[in-house]
Amino acid sequence: MSGRDPFCEPRRMCRGAALTLVFASVLAAGAATGSFSGAAPKTVADAPRPAPAHHQETVTRAAARAMADGKSPMEAAERAVSRSGDRWGAVYSPGEFEEFEEALDGRYTGVGLWARRERDGRIEVTRVAAGSPAAAAGIHPGDRLRAVDGTRVDGRPVTEVVALLRGDAGDADAGTEVRLGLERGTRSWSRTLRRATLSTDSVTVNRLRGDATVIKVAAFTKGVGAAVRTAVDQAPRGGGIVLDLRGNSGGLVTEAVTAASAFLDGGLVATYDVNGSQRALHADSGGDTDRPLVTLVDGGTMSAAELLTGALQDRGRSVVVGSRTFGKGSVQMPSRLPDGSVAELTVGHYRTPAGRSVDGRGITPDLEADSETLRRAETVLSGLGDPS
């Protein structure tokens, strides 16, 4: 496996749009780095059949032929992936692939703004990263973003707005300038900011009444597993924990396994197959197995986040609250094409400790809660009792 986790979350969309989603509230896609450990389990008789081994060869040959004919290898590979019917297959330029890897390392290039589109179509700033160019420019949550480099953004999808801010179309680097048109109340002004390399805030911790702790994991970027373990260790001993995985579309599987180790004392986290070869992921020993735990999920909970949820649910460690998860349980592996671009192709699937397939099915919560999910979690925690 060349030292790489084979799980990633590429979406069926134009590559530029996929890139814009990386830090527009969710992690959209990326090449997972790291390595797996653990002995391979016995073959599961009804395991989902992986994509045929020749799938990757077909894409590589198509790219090589195009290059020999003076055509675009990347476009030829994209056509081959499309014809294959691989729902999660995708092809990325070297620069795009590098950006995904940086994103999963917890870094991105931008100005440090999060935004949403209001019902009237206006774009409102919802969050400003501390220490970012946006923060230094005095931009506050609640400000309206009216234009980016002279382009009006009212009515545009947030993904397009983020693309303009990050300069994806022009491969903008740290240090490049972007001019923002802003509005606060009756005041309108413009500011020119320089993009910077920023770090993500993938784990946030808050307290609820009764000493309960909410650990929100936005994405499994590098270091998140250790951050979750630290948050668990520092949580008040008298209260339970809410692990909020809503909107978490995955990331590094090794980080999800480390996060599982915060709540389990060793044992199986998941099994997966790569071209028919069965392997396993195990938690480290020494996790907190006594504290009441509720895991929140929704339709935006995907891939590595589903793997973690399934492990906690199957092992009887957590009550899962929310709505059915997305259902992305396939395994991708990257391969370099002749021009340096990268094809991510499906080679297998993973299963939960109880042998459940997630792909196309998702995980059904123990308790459905479409609204006031956090309040429902508090109620469940109170019913689980004092860990002492």
C-alpha positions in Angstrom: 0.0 0.0 0.0 3.1 2.2 -0.2 2.5 3.6 3.3 -0.8 5.3 2.3 -4.2 5.0 3.8 -6.5 4.0 0.9 -9.5 5.8 2.2 -10.5 9.2 0.7 -13.6 11.1 -0.1 -13.5 12.5 -3.7 -16.9 13.8 -4.9 -18.3 13.7 -8.4 -17.9 17.3 -9.3 -15.6 19.5 -11.2 -12.1 19.5 -9.6 -12.1 23.2 -8.9 -15.5 23.0 -7.1 -14.2 20.0 -5.1 -11.2 22.0 -3.9 -13.4 24.9 -2.8 -15.3 22.6 -0.4 -12.2 21.6 1.5 -12.6 24.3 4.1 -16.1 25.5 3.4 -17.4 23.9 6.6 -16.6 20.3 5.4 -13.6 18.5 4.2 -14.5 17.5 0.7 -11.9 15.2 -0.7 -8.3 14.2 -0.3 -5.5 11.7 -0.5 -5.2 10.0 2.8 -1.6 9.6 4.0 -0.2 7.2 6.7 -0.1 3.5 7.2 -2.2 0.7 8.5 -1.2 -2.0 11.0 -2.8 -5.2 12.3 -3.1 -8.7 11.0 -5.5 -9.5 8.2 -8.8 -11.1 9.4 -10.3 -14.2 7.8 -12.1 -13.5 4.6 -15.8 -12.6 5.0 -17.8 -14.8 2.7 -20.2 -12.1 1.6 -17.7 -9.2 1.5 -18.5 -6.7 -1.3 -16.6 -7.4 -4.4 -13.8 -4.8 -5.1 -13.3 -3.1 -8.4 -11.4 -5.4 -10.8 -7.6 -5.1 -10.7 -7.6 -4.2 -14.4 -9.6 -1.0 -13.7 -6.4 0.8 -12.6 -4.5 -0.6 -15.6 -7.2 0.6 -18.0 -7.1 4.2 -16.7 -3.2 4.2 -16.8 -3.1 2.8 -20.3 -5.7 5.4 -21.5 -3.5 8.2 -20.0 -0.3 6.8 -21.6 -1.9 6.5 -25.1 -3.1 10.1 -24.9 0.3 11.3 -23.9 1.9 9.4 -26.8 -0.6 10.9 -29.2 0.1 14.4 -27.9 -3.3 14.7 -26.1 -4.1 15.3 -22.5 -3.4 12.3 -20.3 -5.6 13.8 -17.6 -8.6 14.2 -19.8 -8.2 10.7 -21.1 -8.0 9.3 -17.6 -11.1 11.2 -16.6 -13.0 9.7 -19.5 -11.8 6.2 -18.6 -12.9 6.7 -14.9 -16.3 7.9 -16.1 -16.8 4.9 -18.3 -15.8 2.6 -15.5 -18.8 3.6 -13.4 -16.6 4.1 -10.4 -18.7 6.4 -8.3 -15.8 7.6 -6.2 -13.1 7.5 -8.8 -11.5 10.9 -9.6 -8.5 12.3 -11.4 -6.5 15.3 -10.0 -3.7 17.5 -11.3 -0.4 17.4 -9.4 -1.2 20.8 -7.8 -4.7 19.7 -6.8 -3.5 16.5 -5.3 -0.8 18.4 -3.4 -3.4 20.8 -2.0 -5.5 17.9 -0.8 -2.6 16.4 1.0 -1.8 19.8 2.6 -5.5 20.1 3.6 -5.3 16.7 5.4 -2.1 17.9 7.1 -4.4 20.6 8.6 -3.1 23.4 6.4 -4.7 25.5 3.6 -4.1 28.7 1.7 -6.7 31.5 2.2 -7.7 34.5 4.2 -9.4 32.7 7.1 -13.1 33.3 6.4 -16.1 31.0 6.8 -19.3 32.1 5.1 -22.9 31.1 4.4 -25.6 32.3 2.0 -28.7 33.9 3.5 -32.2 33.4 2.2 -32.0 36.7 0.4 -28.8 35.5 -1.4 -26.4 37.7 0.5 -23.2 36.2 1.7 -22.6 36.5 5.5 -19.3 35.9 7.3 -20.0 33.3 10.0 -16.5 32.8 11.4 -13.1 34.5 11.3 -10.0 32.4 12.1 -7.8 33.9 14.9 -4.6 35.3 13.6 -5.7 35.1 10.0 -5.5 37.9 7.4 -9.2 38.4 7.7 -8.9 38.9 11.5 -6.0 41.4 11.0 -8.2 43.3 8.6 -10.9 43.8 11.3 -13.5 41.6 9.6 -16.1 40.2 12.0 -18.7 37.5 12.0 -22.0 39.0 10.7 -20.3 41.2 8.1 -21.6 40.9 4.6 -19.2 39.9 1.8 -20.3 41.7 -1.3 -17.5 41.2 -3.8 -14.2 39.3 -4.3 -11.7 40.9 -6.7 -14.5 42.9 -8.3 -16.8 39.9 -8.8 -20.2 40.4 -7.1 -21.0 37.3 -4.9 -24.6 37.9 -3.9 -26.7 34.9 -5.0 -23.7 32.7 -5.7 -23.2 29.3 -4.1 -20.9 29.4 -1.1 -18.5 27.0 -2.9 -18.0 29.5 -5.7 -17.4 32.3 -3.2 -14.8 30.2 -1.4 -13.1 29.4 -4.7 -12.8 33.2 -5.3 -11.4 33.8 -1.9 -8.8 31.0 -2.2 -8.0 31.7 -5.8 -8.2 28.1 -6.8 -8.8 28.9 -10.5 -5.6 30.8 -10.6 -3.6 28.5 -8.3 -3.1 31.4 -5.9 -0.3 30.9 -3.4 0.3 32.4 0.0 1.2 36.1 -0.4 -1.1 36.7 -3.4 -3.6 39.5 -2.9 -7.4 39.4 -2.9 -9.6 42.5 -2.7 -12.8 42.1 -0.7 -15.9 44.3 -0.8 -17.6 44.3 2.6 -20.7 45.7 4.4 -21.6 46.1 8.0 -24.9 47.8 8.7 -24.9 50.9 6.6 -21.2 51.0 6.2 -19.5 49.7 3.0 -15.8 49.4 2.5 -13.1 47.5 0.6 -9.9 45.8 1.9 -7.0 44.1 0.1 -5.7 41.1 2.0 -2.8 38.8 1.3 -3.6 35.1 1.4 -1.6 33.0 3.9 -1.0 29.4 4.8 -3.4 28.7 7.7 -4.1 25.8 10.0 -7.5 24.2 10.5 -9.4 24.0 13.7 -10.7 20.4 13.3 -11.4 19.7 17.0 -13.4 22.1 19.2 -14.4 21.4 22.8 -17.3 22.9 24.7 -19.1 22.2 28.0 -22.7 21.4 28.6 -24.6 21.6 31.9 -23.8 18.8 34.3 -20.1 18.7 33.4 -20.8 17.0 30.0 -18.2 17.7 27.3 -18.9 18.2 23.6 -16.0 17.2 21.3 -16.8 18.4 17.8 -14.6 16.8 15.1 -15.0 18.7 11.8 -12.6 16.4 9.8 -9.9 13.8 10.4 -6.9 15.9 9.6 -3.4 15.2 10.9 -3.3 15.3 14.7 -7.0 15.1 15.3 -6.9 11.6 16.9 -4.4 12.8 19.5 -6.5 16.0 20.0 -9.6 13.9 20.7 -7.7 11.8 23.2 -6.4 14.9 25.0 -10.0 16.3 25.1 -11.2 13.1 26.7 -8.4 13.1 29.3 -9.1 16.7 30.2 -12.9 16.3 30.4 -14.4 16.5 34.0 -14.6 13.0 35.4 -18.1 13.4 36.6 -19.7 14.1 33.2 -20.3 12.3 30.0 -19.0 13.0 26.5 -20.8 14.0 23.3 -18.8 13.2 20.2 -20.2 15.4 17.5 -19.4 13.9 14.0 -22.2 15.8 12.2 -21.0 17.1 8.8 -17.7 15.2 9.1 -16.9 13.9 5.7 -13.9 11.9 6.7 -10.1 12.3 6.1 -7.3 10.3 7.5 -8.4 6.9 8.6 -5.4 6.5 10.9 -6.7 9.6 12.8 -10.2 8.0 13.1 -8.6 4.9 14.6 -6.6 6.9 17.1 -9.8 8.7 18.0 -11.5 5.4 18.5 -8.6 4.4 20.8 -9.7 7.3 23.2 -12.9 5.3 23.9 -11.9 1.7 23.5 -9.4 -0.6 25.3 -8.0 -2.2 22.2 -9.9 -4.5 19.9 -11.3 -4.3 16.3 -12.3 -1.0 14.8 -12.9 -2.1 11.2 -12.0 -4.7 8.5 -11.4 -3.8 4.9 -10.5 -5.5 1.6 -8.1 -4.3 -1.0 -8.5 -6.3 -4.3 -9.8 -9.2 -2.3 -7.2 -9.2 0.5 -8.7 -8.9 3.9 -7.1 -6.6 6.5 -8.0 -5.1 9.9 -7.7 -1.9 12.0 -7.3 -2.2 15.7 -7.6 0.4 18.5 -4.8 1.0 21.0 -5.3 -0.2 24.6 -6.0 2.1 27.5 -8.9 4.2 26.3 -11.7 5.5 28.5 -14.4 2.7 28.5 -16.4 3.9 31.5 -17.5 7.4 30.8 -21.0 7.8 29.2 -20.7 8.5 25.5 -23.1 9.7 22.9 -22.1 10.1 19.2 -24.0 12.6 17.0 -24.3 11.9 13.2 -26.2 13.1 10.2 -26.3 12.7 6.4 -23.0 14.6 6.2 -21.2 12.0 8.3 -19.0 10.1 5.9 -16.3 7.6 5.4 -13.7 7.7 8.2 -16.3 9.3 10.4 -18.7 6.4 9.7 -15.9 3.9 10.4 -15.5 5.5 13.8 -19.3 5.6 14.5 -19.7 2.0 13.4 -16.9 0.8 15.7 -18.3 2.6 18.7 -21.8 1.4 18.0 -20.9 -2.2 17.3 -18.7 -2.4 20.3 -21.5 -1.2 22.6 -19.4 1.8 23.6 -21.7 4.7 22.4 -25.3 5.5 21.9 -25.6 7.0 18.4 -28.1 9.9 18.0 -29.1 11.8 14.8 -30.0 10.7 11.3 -28.7 8.0 8.9 -25.2 8.7 7.8 -24.1 9.2 4.2 -23.0 5.6 3.3 -19.5 6.0 2.0 -17.6 2.9 2.9 -15.4 2.3 -0.2 -11.7 2.1 -0.4 -9.7 4.2 -2.8 -6.0 4.0 -3.7 -4.0 6.6 -5.6 -1.8 6.0 -8.6 0.4 8.4 -10.5 -0.3 8.9 -14.2 2.4 9.6 -16.9 1.9 13.3 -16.7 2.2 13.5 -12.9 -1.6 13.7 -12.3 -3.2 11.3 -9.8 -6.1 8.8 -10.3 -8.0 7.8 -7.1 -9.8 4.5 -7.9 -12.0 2.3 -5.8 -10.4 -1.1 -4.9 -12.5 -2.4 -2.1 -14.8 -1.7 0.9 -14.7 -1.7 4.7 -16.9 -3.2 7.3 -17.7 -2.4 10.9 -16.6 -4.9 13.7 -20.0 -6.7 13.4 -19.4 -7.2 9.7 -21.8 -4.5 8.5 -21.2 -2.9 5.1 -21.5 0.9 5.2 -21.2 1.6 1.5 -24.5 2.7 0.0 -26.3 2.0 3.3 -24.9 4.3 6.0 -25.3 3.8 9.7 -28.7 3.9 11.3 -28.6 5.8 14.7 -29.9 4.2 17.8 -32.1 7.2 18.3 -33.5 9.3 15.5 -33.3 13.1 16.1 -33.5 15.5 13.2 -33.9 18.6 15.3 -32.6 19.6 18.7 -30.1 16.7 18.4 -27.8 18.1 21.0 -30.6 18.4 23.6 -31.5 14.8 22.8 -27.9 13.8 23.5 -28.0 15.6 26.9 -31.1 13.6 27.8 -29.4 10.3 26.7 -26.3 11.1 28.7 -28.3 11.8 31.8 -30.0 8.4 31.4 -26.7 6.6 31.0 -25.7 7.5 34.6 -22.6 8.5 36.5 -19.4 6.8 35.3 -18.3 6.4 38.9 
